Amino acid sequence: MIEYSDIDPEKCEFILIGNKTDIPPGERIFIDVNGEPIVIFNIAGELFAIADICSHDNNPLGEGELDKFEIICPRHGARFDVRSGKALSLPAVIDIPSYPVRTEKDEIWIGIP
């Protein structure tokens, strides 16, 4: 399994996914890259991207409530850090992918290993 939070951004293929105006602060968008569901968050002007899947039950995670930098799974309450994908509470024990995000001018690019 790839440890996504440790991926070297220089070894990623960066894909243009939109414009910064597409994700105002406090909002999120859902995208699909090569069949993988991804959610991108704008938290206080900083962008973070994680897989839109809970490692506990393989269901969508992105609609969960945000608590600072933690997303809470809407079904069973597992918490993940959106900055790294790290599982923070039971029932999840496996981290989820997190992807590097770059902005160039007003464009948003996501890095795929």
Backbone as JSON Lines, residues from 0, in Angstrom:
{"i":0,"aa":"M","n":[0.84,-1.18,0.0],"ca":[0.0,0.0,0.0],"c":[0.88,1.24,0.0]}
{"i":1,"aa":"I","n":[0.53,2.22,-0.8],"ca":[1.28,3.47,-0.86],"c":[0.95,4.31,0.35]}
{"i":2,"aa":"E","n":[1.95,4.86,1.0],"ca":[1.74,5.83,2.08],"c":[1.65,7.2,1.41]}
{"i":3,"aa":"Y","n":[0.45,7.62,1.11],"ca":[0.24,8.82,0.31],"c":[0.78,10.08,0.98]}
{"i":4,"aa":"S","n":[0.71,10.17,2.3],"ca":[1.16,11.39,2.97],"c":[2.68,11.55,2.85]}
{"i":5,"aa":"D","n":[3.38,10.49,2.51],"ca":[4.83,10.55,2.36],"c":[5.28,10.61,0.9]}
{"i":6,"aa":"I","n":[4.35,10.79,0.0],"ca":[4.67,10.85,-1.43],"c":[5.47,12.1,-1.72]}
{"i":7,"aa":"D","n":[6.52,11.95,-2.48],"ca":[7.32,13.09,-2.92],"c":[6.56,13.78,-4.05]}
{"i":8,"aa":"P","n":[6.11,15.03,-3.83],"ca":[5.36,15.71,-4.88],"c":[6.11,15.79,-6.21]}
{"i":9,"aa":"E","n":[7.44,15.75,-6.15],"ca":[8.23,15.8,-7.38],"c":[8.08,14.53,-8.21]}
{"i":10,"aa":"K","n":[7.56,13.46,-7.6],"ca":[7.37,12.2,-8.31],"c":[5.91,11.97,-8.69]}
{"i":11,"aa":"C","n":[5.1,13.01,-8.58],"ca":[3.68,12.92,-8.92],"c":[3.4,13.52,-10.28]}
{"i":12,"aa":"E","n":[2.34,13.05,-10.87],"ca":[1.79,13.71,-12.05],"c":[0.72,14.66,-11.53]}
{"i":13,"aa":"F","n":[0.88,15.95,-11.81],"ca":[-0.08,16.94,-11.34],"c":[-1.13,17.17,-12.41]}
{"i":14,"aa":"I","n":[-2.39,17.1,-11.99],"ca":[-3.53,17.22,-12.88],"c":[-4.3,18.48,-12.51]}
{"i":15,"aa":"L","n":[-4.62,19.29,-13.5],"ca":[-5.42,20.49,-13.28],"c":[-6.84,20.07,-12.97]}
{"i":16,"aa":"I","n":[-7.35,20.53,-11.83],"ca":[-8.71,20.12,-11.46],"c":[-9.68,21.3,-11.35]}
{"i":17,"aa":"G","n":[-9.17,22.52,-11.42],"ca":[-10.09,23.64,-11.34],"c":[-9.41,24.93,-10.98]}
{"i":18,"aa":"N","n":[-10.25,25.87,-10.57],"ca":[-9.8,27.2,-10.22],"c":[-10.07,27.44,-8.74]}
{"i":19,"aa":"K","n":[-9.24,28.27,-8.1],"ca":[-9.42,28.53,-6.67],"c":[-10.8,29.07,-6.34]}
{"i":20,"aa":"T","n":[-11.41,29.78,-7.29],"ca":[-12.75,30.3,-7.03],"c":[-13.8,29.19,-6.97]}
{"i":21,"aa":"D","n":[-13.44,27.98,-7.44],"ca":[-14.35,26.83,-7.37],"c":[-14.55,26.33,-5.95]}
{"i":22,"aa":"I","n":[-13.6,26.65,-5.05],"ca":[-13.66,26.15,-3.68],"c":[-13.45,27.34,-2.72]}
{"i":23,"aa":"P","n":[-14.49,28.05,-2.36],"ca":[-14.34,29.14,-1.39],"c":[-13.92,28.6,-0.02]}
{"i":24,"aa":"P","n":[-13.31,29.42,0.82],"ca":[-12.95,28.98,2.18],"c":[-14.17,28.38,2.89]}
{"i":25,"aa":"G","n":[-13.92,27.25,3.55],"ca":[-14.98,26.55,4.27],"c":[-15.76,25.58,3.42]}
{"i":26,"aa":"E","n":[-15.45,25.49,2.13],"ca":[-16.18,24.6,1.23],"c":[-15.32,23.41,0.81]}
{"i":27,"aa":"R","n":[-15.93,22.5,0.07],"ca":[-15.25,21.31,-0.47],"c":[-15.85,20.99,-1.82]}
{"i":28,"aa":"I","n":[-15.05,20.33,-2.64],"ca":[-15.56,19.82,-3.92],"c":[-15.18,18.36,-4.06]}
{"i":29,"aa":"F","n":[-15.94,17.66,-4.85],"ca":[-15.73,16.24,-5.09],"c":[-15.33,16.07,-6.54]}
{"i":30,"aa":"I","n":[-14.26,15.3,-6.76],"ca":[-13.8,15.03,-8.11],"c":[-13.52,13.54,-8.24]}
{"i":31,"aa":"D","n":[-13.31,13.12,-9.46],"ca":[-12.94,11.74,-9.76],"c":[-11.7,11.8,-10.63]}
{"i":32,"aa":"V","n":[-10.63,11.15,-10.19],"ca":[-9.39,11.1,-10.96],"c":[-9.07,9.64,-11.21]}
{"i":33,"aa":"N","n":[-9.12,9.25,-12.47],"ca":[-8.83,7.86,-12.87],"c":[-9.66,6.86,-12.08]}
{"i":34,"aa":"G","n":[-10.92,7.17,-11.85],"ca":[-11.81,6.27,-11.14],"c":[-11.72,6.34,-9.63]}
{"i":35,"aa":"E","n":[-10.88,7.21,-9.1],"ca":[-10.72,7.35,-7.65],"c":[-11.47,8.6,-7.18]}
{"i":36,"aa":"P","n":[-12.42,8.43,-6.24],"ca":[-13.12,9.6,-5.71],"c":[-12.22,10.36,-4.74]}
{"i":37,"aa":"I","n":[-12.17,11.67,-4.92],"ca":[-11.32,12.54,-4.11],"c":[-12.14,13.74,-3.67]}
{"i":38,"aa":"V","n":[-11.91,14.2,-2.46],"ca":[-12.55,15.41,-1.97],"c":[-11.45,16.42,-1.63]}
{"i":39,"aa":"I","n":[-11.68,17.67,-2.03],"ca":[-10.71,18.74,-1.8],"c":[-11.37,19.78,-0.91]}
{"i":40,"aa":"F","n":[-10.69,20.12,0.17],"ca":[-11.2,21.07,1.15],"c":[-10.43,22.38,1.09]}
{"i":41,"aa":"N","n":[-11.12,23.47,1.3],"ca":[-10.49,24.77,1.5],"c":[-10.72,25.14,2.95]}
{"i":42,"aa":"I","n":[-9.66,25.02,3.74],"ca":[-9.75,25.35,5.16],"c":[-8.92,26.6,5.38]}
{"i":43,"aa":"A","n":[-9.62,27.7,5.62],"ca":[-8.98,29.01,5.86],"c":[-8.02,29.38,4.74]}
{"i":44,"aa":"G","n":[-8.41,29.08,3.5],"ca":[-7.59,29.44,2.35],"c":[-6.52,28.44,1.98]}
{"i":45,"aa":"E","n":[-6.38,27.36,2.75],"ca":[-5.4,26.31,2.43],"c":[-6.15,25.09,1.9]}
{"i":46,"aa":"L","n":[-5.62,24.49,0.84],"ca":[-6.29,23.37,0.18],"c":[-5.68,22.03,0.58]}
{"i":47,"aa":"F","n":[-6.56,21.06,0.82],"ca":[-6.16,19.7,1.18],"c":[-7.0,18.72,0.38]}
{"i":48,"aa":"A","n":[-6.39,17.61,-0.05],"ca":[-7.11,16.6,-0.83],"c":[-6.91,15.23,-0.21]}
{"i":49,"aa":"I","n":[-8.02,14.52,-0.04],"ca":[-7.98,13.14,0.48],"c":[-8.89,12.27,-0.37]}
{"i":50,"aa":"A","n":[-8.68,10.97,-0.26],"ca":[-9.59,10.03,-0.9],"c":[-10.95,10.15,-0.24]}
{"i":51,"aa":"D","n":[-11.99,10.1,-1.03],"ca":[-13.35,10.18,-0.51],"c":[-13.84,8.78,-0.17]}
{"i":52,"aa":"I","n":[-13.13,8.16,0.78],"ca":[-13.48,6.8,1.18],"c":[-12.99,6.55,2.6]}
{"i":53,"aa":"C","n":[-13.87,6.04,3.43],"ca":[-13.49,5.69,4.8],"c":[-12.81,4.33,4.78]}
{"i":54,"aa":"S","n":[-11.66,4.24,5.4],"ca":[-10.94,2.97,5.42],"c":[-11.62,1.93,6.31]}
{"i":55,"aa":"H","n":[-12.56,2.33,7.1],"ca":[-13.26,1.39,7.98],"c":[-14.31,0.59,7.21]}
{"i":56,"aa":"D","n":[-15.06,1.28,6.31],"ca":[-16.14,0.55,5.65],"c":[-16.21,0.8,4.14]}
{"i":57,"aa":"N","n":[-15.2,1.48,3.58],"ca":[-15.11,1.73,2.14],"c":[-16.3,2.52,1.58]}
{"i":58,"aa":"N","n":[-16.93,3.32,2.4],"ca":[-18.01,4.19,1.95],"c":[-17.52,5.63,1.89]}
{"i":59,"aa":"P","n":[-18.26,6.52,1.22],"ca":[-17.83,7.91,1.1],"c":[-17.64,8.59,2.45]}
{"i":60,"aa":"L","n":[-16.65,9.45,2.5],"ca":[-16.26,10.15,3.73],"c":[-16.47,11.65,3.62]}
{"i":61,"aa":"G","n":[-16.39,12.17,2.41],"ca":[-16.31,13.6,2.19],"c":[-17.47,14.44,2.67]}
{"i":62,"aa":"E","n":[-18.64,13.86,2.87],"ca":[-19.79,14.63,3.37],"c":[-19.75,14.79,4.88]}
{"i":63,"aa":"G","n":[-18.76,14.17,5.52],"ca":[-18.69,14.24,6.98],"c":[-18.43,15.65,7.48]}
{"i":64,"aa":"E","n":[-18.69,15.84,8.76],"ca":[-18.48,17.13,9.41],"c":[-16.98,17.38,9.6]}
{"i":65,"aa":"L","n":[-16.59,18.64,9.41],"ca":[-15.2,19.02,9.66],"c":[-15.07,19.61,11.05]}
{"i":66,"aa":"D","n":[-14.03,19.21,11.76],"ca":[-13.68,19.77,13.07],"c":[-12.23,20.19,12.97]}
{"i":67,"aa":"K","n":[-12.0,21.45,12.67],"ca":[-10.67,21.99,12.38],"c":[-10.1,21.23,11.19]}
{"i":68,"aa":"F","n":[-9.05,20.42,11.38],"ca":[-8.44,19.68,10.28],"c":[-8.83,18.2,10.29]}
{"i":69,"aa":"E","n":[-9.9,17.87,11.01],"ca":[-10.36,16.49,11.07],"c":[-11.71,16.36,10.39]}
{"i":70,"aa":"I","n":[-11.84,15.3,9.58],"ca":[-13.15,14.98,9.01],"c":[-13.69,13.78,9.78]}
{"i":71,"aa":"I","n":[-14.98,13.85,10.08],"ca":[-15.63,12.81,10.86],"c":[-16.52,12.0,9.92]}
{"i":72,"aa":"C","n":[-16.28,10.7,9.88],"ca":[-17.06,9.82,9.03],"c":[-18.54,9.93,9.41]}
{"i":73,"aa":"P","n":[-19.42,10.17,8.43],"ca":[-20.84,10.35,8.76],"c":[-21.55,9.08,9.21]}
{"i":74,"aa":"R","n":[-20.96,7.91,9.04],"ca":[-21.62,6.68,9.45],"c":[-21.2,6.19,10.82]}
{"i":75,"aa":"H","n":[-19.92,6.09,11.08],"ca":[-19.46,5.47,12.33],"c":[-18.58,6.37,13.18]}
{"i":76,"aa":"G","n":[-18.34,7.6,12.75],"ca":[-17.62,8.56,13.6],"c":[-16.11,8.49,13.58]}
{"i":77,"aa":"A","n":[-15.53,7.65,12.72],"ca":[-14.07,7.63,12.63],"c":[-13.59,9.01,12.19]}
{"i":78,"aa":"R","n":[-12.42,9.39,12.67],"ca":[-11.85,10.7,12.34],"c":[-10.55,10.52,11.57]}
{"i":79,"aa":"F","n":[-10.35,11.41,10.58],"ca":[-9.14,11.41,9.76],"c":[-8.63,12.84,9.66]}
{"i":80,"aa":"D","n":[-7.31,12.99,9.63],"ca":[-6.69,14.29,9.43],"c":[-6.67,14.58,7.94]}
{"i":81,"aa":"V","n":[-7.3,15.67,7.5],"ca":[-7.36,15.97,6.07],"c":[-6.01,16.42,5.54]}
{"i":82,"aa":"R","n":[-5.07,16.78,6.41],"ca":[-3.75,17.2,5.95],"c":[-2.88,16.0,5.57]}
{"i":83,"aa":"S","n":[-3.12,14.85,6.18],"ca":[-2.25,13.69,5.98],"c":[-2.99,12.4,5.64]}
{"i":84,"aa":"G","n":[-4.3,12.35,5.88],"ca":[-5.06,11.12,5.69],"c":[-4.96,10.17,6.87]}
{"i":85,"aa":"K","n":[-4.26,10.56,7.92],"ca":[-4.05,9.69,9.08],"c":[-5.36,9.4,9.8]}
{"i":86,"aa":"A","n":[-5.57,8.11,10.09],"ca":[-6.72,7.7,10.9],"c":[-6.47,8.12,12.34]}
{"i":87,"aa":"L","n":[-7.42,8.82,12.94],"ca":[-7.23,9.38,14.28],"c":[-8.08,8.72,15.36]}
{"i":88,"aa":"S","n":[-9.12,7.98,14.93],"ca":[-9.96,7.35,15.95],"c":[-10.62,6.09,15.4]}
{"i":89,"aa":"L","n":[-10.99,5.23,16.31],"ca":[-11.73,4.02,15.96],"c":[-13.1,4.41,15.45]}
{"i":90,"aa":"P","n":[-13.71,3.62,14.6],"ca":[-13.31,2.27,14.25],"c":[-12.25,2.19,13.14]}
{"i":91,"aa":"A","n":[-11.82,3.32,12.58],"ca":[-10.8,3.27,11.52],"c":[-9.42,3.11,12.14]}
{"i":92,"aa":"V","n":[-8.62,2.24,11.56],"ca":[-7.24,2.05,12.0],"c":[-6.26,2.18,10.84]}
{"i":93,"aa":"I","n":[-6.78,2.3,9.63],"ca":[-5.95,2.41,8.44],"c":[-6.08,3.82,7.88]}
{"i":94,"aa":"D","n":[-4.95,4.45,7.57],"ca":[-4.94,5.78,6.99],"c":[-5.55,5.74,5.6]}
{"i":95,"aa":"I","n":[-6.0,6.9,5.13],"ca":[-6.53,7.03,3.78],"c":[-5.56,7.86,2.95]}
{"i":96,"aa":"P","n":[-5.63,7.75,1.64],"ca":[-4.73,8.55,0.8],"c":[-4.96,10.06,0.97]}
{"i":97,"aa":"S","n":[-3.87,10.79,1.03],"ca":[-3.94,12.25,0.92],"c":[-3.04,12.62,-0.25]}
{"i":98,"aa":"Y","n":[-3.4,13.65,-0.95],"ca":[-2.72,14.01,-2.19],"c":[-2.15,15.42,-2.08]}
{"i":99,"aa":"P","n":[-0.95,15.63,-2.64],"ca":[-0.4,16.99,-2.63],"c":[-1.23,17.9,-3.54]}
{"i":100,"aa":"V","n":[-1.4,19.12,-3.09],"ca":[-2.15,20.12,-3.85],"c":[-1.24,21.31,-4.1]}
{"i":101,"aa":"R","n":[-1.23,21.8,-5.32],"ca":[-0.47,22.99,-5.68],"c":[-1.43,24.0,-6.3]}
{"i":102,"aa":"T","n":[-1.1,25.26,-6.1],"ca":[-1.82,26.31,-6.82],"c":[-0.81,27.1,-7.62]}
{"i":103,"aa":"E","n":[-1.16,27.36,-8.85],"ca":[-0.35,28.17,-9.74],"c":[-1.29,29.21,-10.33]}
{"i":104,"aa":"K","n":[-0.98,30.48,-10.05],"ca":[-1.91,31.56,-10.37],"c":[-3.19,31.23,-9.63]}
{"i":105,"aa":"D","n":[-4.29,31.07,-10.29],"ca":[-5.54,30.7,-9.61],"c":[-5.95,29.26,-9.9]}
{"i":106,"aa":"E","n":[-5.06,28.48,-10.52],"ca":[-5.38,27.1,-10.87],"c":[-5.02,26.15,-9.73]}
{"i":107,"aa":"I","n":[-5.84,25.12,-9.56],"ca":[-5.59,24.09,-8.54],"c":[-5.12,22.83,-9.27]}
{"i":108,"aa":"W","n":[-4.01,22.29,-8.8],"ca":[-3.42,21.06,-9.35],"c":[-3.33,20.04,-8.23]}
{"i":109,"aa":"I","n":[-3.68,18.81,-8.52],"ca":[-3.57,17.72,-7.53],"c":[-2.54,16.72,-8.03]}
{"i":110,"aa":"G","n":[-1.68,16.26,-7.11],"ca":[-0.63,15.31,-7.46],"c":[-1.08,13.87,-7.27]}
{"i":111,"aa":"I","n":[-0.92,13.1,-8.32],"ca":[-1.29,11.68,-8.28],"c":[-0.01,10.86,-8.42]}
{"i":112,"aa":"P","n":[0.28,9.99,-7.45],"ca":[1.52,9.19,-7.52],"c":[1.5,8.19,-8.67]}
